[in-house]
Amino acid sequence: MFTTFVQLQRHGARYPNLLDGQNYSIAVDHLASADKFRDKRLKFLEEYEYDLGADDLVPLGASQ
């Protein structure tokens, strides 16, 4: 049996830089391509689309 652990994280005040965003998108696409999910909490990945911006502040970051 093969188990993969993937953790996506980012700074809370800005969107990821362009390269990180591309890597996150690839990781989400890879996870979403699973034929079935053992954990029902992951079913949202079947329709999830990664759509964060890149290289920009979120409103919280701009206000700091």
DSSP file (Angstrom, degrees, kcal/mol; ACC not computed):
  #  RESIDUE AA STRUCTURE BP1 BP2  ACC     N-H-->O    O-->H-N    N-H-->O    O-->H-N    TCO  KAPPA ALPHA  PHI   PSI    X-CA   Y-CA   Z-CA
    1    1 A M              0   0    0      0, 0.0     2,-0.5     0, 0.0     0, 0.0   0.000 360.0 360.0 360.0 137.8    0.0    0.0    0.0
    2    2 A F        -     0   0    0      2,-0.0     2,-0.4     0, 0.0     0, 0.0  -0.933 360.0-171.0-112.6 125.7    1.3    3.5   -0.9
    3    3 A T        -     0   0    0     -2,-0.5     2,-0.4     2,-0.0     0, 0.0  -0.958   1.8-166.7-118.9 134.1    0.4    6.5    1.2
    4    4 A T        -     0   0    0     -2,-0.4     2,-0.5     2,-0.0    -2,-0.0  -0.965   4.3-160.1-119.8 135.3    1.1   10.0    0.3
    5    5 A F        -     0   0    0     -2,-0.4     2,-0.4     2,-0.0    -2,-0.0  -0.968  12.0-179.2-115.1 125.2    0.9   13.0    2.6
    6    6 A V        -     0   0    0     -2,-0.5     2,-0.5     2,-0.0    -2,-0.0  -0.986   6.1-171.0-125.1 131.0    0.6   16.4    1.1
    7    7 A Q        -     0   0    0     -2,-0.4     2,-0.5     2,-0.0    -2,-0.0  -0.982   3.0-166.4-124.2 123.0    0.4   19.6    3.1
    8    8 A L        +     0   0    0     -2,-0.5     2,-0.3     2,-0.0    -2,-0.0  -0.920  20.1 157.8-106.4 130.0   -0.5   22.9    1.4
    9    9 A Q        +     0   0    0     -2,-0.5     2,-0.3     2,-0.0    -2,-0.0  -0.978  12.6 179.0-146.8 159.6    0.2   26.1    3.4
   10   10 A R        -     0   0    0     -2,-0.3     2,-0.2     6,-0.1     5,-0.1  -0.979  40.6 -82.9-154.9 163.6    0.7   29.7    2.7
   11   11 A H    >   -     0   0    0     -2,-0.3     3,-0.7     1,-0.1    -2,-0.0  -0.487  37.6-135.1 -68.0 139.7    1.3   33.0    4.4
   12   12 A G  T 3  S+     0   0    0      1,-0.2    49,-0.2    -2,-0.2    48,-0.2   0.628  96.0  55.0 -76.6 -13.4   -2.0   34.5    5.5
   13   13 A A  T 3  S+     0   0    0     47,-0.1    45,-1.6    48,-0.1     2,-0.3   0.519 111.5  29.8-100.5  -6.0   -1.3   38.1    4.3
   14   14 A R  B <  S-A   57   0A   0     -3,-0.7    43,-0.3    43,-0.3    -1,-0.1  -0.983  79.9-105.4-147.6 158.1   -0.5   37.5    0.7
   15   15 A Y        -     0   0    0     41,-3.2    40,-0.2    -2,-0.3    39,-0.1  -0.420  55.4 -87.8 -73.3 160.3   -1.3   35.1   -2.1
   16   16 A P        -     0   0    0      0, 0.0    39,-2.0     0, 0.0    40,-0.2  -0.270  49.0 -97.0 -65.8 157.6    1.5   32.6   -3.0
   17   17 A N     >  -     0   0    0     37,-0.2     4,-2.8    38,-0.1     5,-0.2  -0.248  45.1 -95.6 -67.9 169.8    4.1   33.6   -5.5
   18   18 A L  H  > S+     0   0    0      1,-0.2     4,-2.1     2,-0.2     5,-0.2   0.893 123.2  46.7 -58.3 -46.2    3.5   32.5   -9.0
   19   19 A L  H  > S+     0   0    0      2,-0.2     4,-2.3     1,-0.2    -1,-0.2   0.925 113.7  48.1 -65.2 -44.5    5.7   29.4   -8.8
   20   20 A D  H  > S+     0   0    0      1,-0.2     4,-2.8     2,-0.2    -2,-0.2   0.917 110.6  52.5 -61.0 -42.2    4.2   28.2   -5.5
   21   21 A G  H  X S+     0   0    0     -4,-2.8     4,-2.3     1,-0.2    -1,-0.2   0.895 109.0  49.2 -60.8 -40.5    0.7   28.8   -6.9
   22   22 A Q  H  X S+     0   0    0     -4,-2.1     4,-2.1    -5,-0.2    -1,-0.2   0.907 112.1  48.8 -64.8 -41.1    1.4   26.7   -9.9
   23   23 A N  H  X S+     0   0    0     -4,-2.3     4,-2.3     2,-0.2    -2,-0.2   0.896 110.9  50.1 -66.3 -39.4    2.8   23.9   -7.7
   24   24 A Y  H  X S+     0   0    0     -4,-2.8     4,-2.7     2,-0.2     5,-0.2   0.918 110.0  51.0 -63.0 -43.3   -0.3   24.1   -5.4
   25   25 A S  H  X S+     0   0    0     -4,-2.3     4,-2.5     1,-0.2    -2,-0.2   0.904 110.3  48.8 -61.6 -42.2   -2.5   23.9   -8.4
   26   26 A I  H  X S+     0   0    0     -4,-2.1     4,-2.4     2,-0.2    -1,-0.2   0.916 111.5  50.0 -63.2 -43.4   -0.7   20.8   -9.7
   27   27 A A  H  X S+     0   0    0     -4,-2.3     4,-2.5     2,-0.2    -2,-0.2   0.915 111.5  47.9 -62.9 -43.5   -0.9   19.2   -6.2
   28   28 A V  H  X S+     0   0    0     -4,-2.7     4,-2.8     2,-0.2    -1,-0.2   0.919 111.5  50.5 -64.1 -43.0   -4.7   19.9   -6.0
   29   29 A D  H  X S+     0   0    0     -4,-2.5     4,-1.1    -5,-0.2    -1,-0.2   0.905 110.3  50.6 -60.3 -40.7   -5.2   18.5   -9.5
   30   30 A H  H  < S+     0   0    0     -4,-2.4     3,-0.4     1,-0.2    -2,-0.2   0.932 112.9  45.1 -63.2 -45.9   -3.2   15.4   -8.6
   31   31 A L  H >< S+     0   0    0     -4,-2.5     3,-1.5     1,-0.2    -2,-0.2   0.914 111.5  52.7 -63.2 -42.3   -5.3   14.8   -5.4
   32   32 A A  H 3< S+     0   0    0     -4,-2.8    -1,-0.2     1,-0.3    -2,-0.2   0.705  96.1  69.4 -68.8 -19.1   -8.6   15.5   -7.3
   33   33 A S  T 3< S+     0   0    0     -4,-1.1    -1,-0.3    -3,-0.4    -2,-0.2   0.486  70.8 122.6 -80.1  -0.2   -7.7   12.9   -9.9
   34   34 A A    <   -     0   0    0     -3,-1.5     3,-0.1    -4,-0.2    -3,-0.0  -0.316  64.2-137.0 -60.8 143.1   -8.2   10.0   -7.4
   35   35 A D  S    S-     0   0    0      1,-0.3     2,-0.3     0, 0.0    -1,-0.1   0.847  83.2  -2.6 -70.5 -34.5  -10.7    7.5   -8.5
   36   36 A K        -     0   0    0      0, 0.0     2,-0.5     0, 0.0    -1,-0.3  -0.989  66.4-131.1-156.5 154.1  -12.2    7.3   -5.0
   37   37 A F        -     0   0    0     -2,-0.3     6,-0.1     1,-0.1     5,-0.0  -0.922   1.7-159.0-111.4 128.2  -11.5    8.7   -1.6
   38   38 A R  S    S+     0   0    0     -2,-0.5     2,-0.7     1,-0.1    -1,-0.1   0.879  86.9  60.3 -69.1 -37.0  -11.4    6.6    1.5
   39   39 A D  S >  S-     0   0    0      1,-0.1     3,-2.2     2,-0.0     4,-0.2  -0.833  76.4-151.3 -96.2 116.5  -12.1    9.6    3.7
   40   40 A K  G >  S+     0   0    0     -2,-0.7     3,-1.5     1,-0.3     4,-0.2   0.720  91.1  73.1 -60.4 -21.5  -15.5   11.1    2.8
   41   41 A R  G 3  S+     0   0    0      1,-0.3     3,-0.4     2,-0.1    -1,-0.3   0.676  92.3  57.7 -67.0 -15.2  -14.2   14.5    4.0
   42   42 A L  G X  S+     0   0    0     -3,-2.2     3,-2.1     1,-0.2    -1,-0.3   0.452  74.0  97.1 -94.0  -0.8  -12.1   14.6    0.8
   43   43 A K  G X   +     0   0    0     -3,-1.5     3,-2.0     1,-0.3     4,-0.3   0.766  68.3  74.1 -60.4 -24.8  -15.0   14.3   -1.6
   44   44 A F  G >> S+     0   0    0     -3,-0.4     3,-1.3     1,-0.3     4,-0.6   0.762  82.1  72.0 -59.8 -22.3  -15.0   18.1   -2.0
   45   45 A L  G <4 S+     0   0    0     -3,-2.1    -1,-0.3     1,-0.3     3,-0.2   0.724  78.8  75.3 -66.4 -20.3  -11.9   17.6   -4.1
   46   46 A E  G <4 S+     0   0    0     -3,-2.0    -1,-0.3    -4,-0.2    -2,-0.2   0.815 114.7  19.5 -61.3 -28.9  -13.9   16.1   -6.9
   47   47 A E  T <4 S+     0   0    0     -3,-1.3    -1,-0.2    -4,-0.3    -2,-0.2   0.321  95.6 123.7-122.3   6.2  -15.2   19.5   -7.8
   48   48 A Y     <  -     0   0    0     -4,-0.6     2,-0.4    -3,-0.2   -16,-0.1  -0.466  38.8-166.8 -74.7 138.6  -12.6   21.8   -6.2
   49   49 A E        -     0   0    0     -2,-0.2     2,-0.5     2,-0.0   -24,-0.0  -0.993  19.9-131.8-125.8 125.3  -10.8   24.3   -8.4
   50   50 A Y        +     0   0    0     -2,-0.4   -25,-0.0   -25,-0.1   -21,-0.0  -0.625  39.2 157.7 -74.6 122.6   -7.7   26.1   -7.2
   51   51 A D        +     0   0    0     -2,-0.5    -1,-0.1     2,-0.0     2,-0.1   0.092  12.8 139.2-140.6  27.5   -8.2   29.8   -8.0
   52   52 A L        -     0   0    0    -31,-0.1    -2,-0.0     1,-0.1   -37,-0.0  -0.418  50.4-119.3 -70.6 151.4   -6.0   31.9   -5.7
   53   53 A G        -     0   0    0     -2,-0.1     2,-0.3     1,-0.0    -1,-0.1  -0.014  27.4-124.5 -73.1-171.8   -4.2   34.9   -7.1
   54   54 A A  S    S+     0   0    0    -39,-0.1   -37,-0.2     1,-0.1     3,-0.1  -0.995  70.9   2.8-142.5 147.3   -0.4   35.2   -7.2
   55   55 A D  S    S+     0   0    0    -39,-2.0     2,-0.3    -2,-0.3   -38,-0.1   0.847 100.0 104.9  52.1  43.6    2.1   37.7   -6.1
   56   56 A D  S    S-     0   0    0    -40,-0.2   -41,-3.2   -41,-0.1     2,-0.2  -0.983  71.3-106.4-148.2 156.1   -0.4   40.1   -4.4
   57   57 A L  B     -A   14   0A   0     -2,-0.3   -43,-0.3   -43,-0.3   -44,-0.1  -0.597  27.1-132.1 -82.3 144.6   -1.5   41.0   -1.0
   58   58 A V     >  -     0   0    0    -45,-1.6     4,-2.2    -2,-0.2     3,-0.4  -0.500  40.9 -93.5 -81.6 166.0   -4.9   39.8    0.4
   59   59 A P  H  > S+     0   0    0      0, 0.0     4,-1.7     0, 0.0     5,-0.1   0.853 127.8  54.0 -52.1 -38.6   -7.0   42.5    2.0
   60   60 A L  H  > S+     0   0    0      1,-0.2     4,-0.8     2,-0.2     3,-0.1   0.934 109.7  47.1 -60.6 -46.1   -5.6   41.6    5.5
   61   61 A G  H >4 S+     0   0    0     -3,-0.4     3,-0.6   -48,-0.3    -1,-0.2   0.877 109.8  53.0 -64.6 -38.0   -2.0   42.0    4.2
   62   62 A A  H 3< S+     0   0    0     -4,-2.2    -1,-0.2     1,-0.2    -2,-0.2   0.831 107.1  52.8 -66.8 -31.0   -2.8   45.3    2.5
   63   63 A S  H 3<        0   0    0     -4,-1.7    -1,-0.2     1,-0.2    -2,-0.2   0.656 360.0 360.0 -79.9 -14.3   -4.2   46.7    5.8
   64   64 A Q    <<        0   0    0     -4,-0.8    -1,-0.2    -3,-0.6    -2,-0.2   0.493 360.0 360.0 -78.2 360.0   -1.1   45.8    7.8
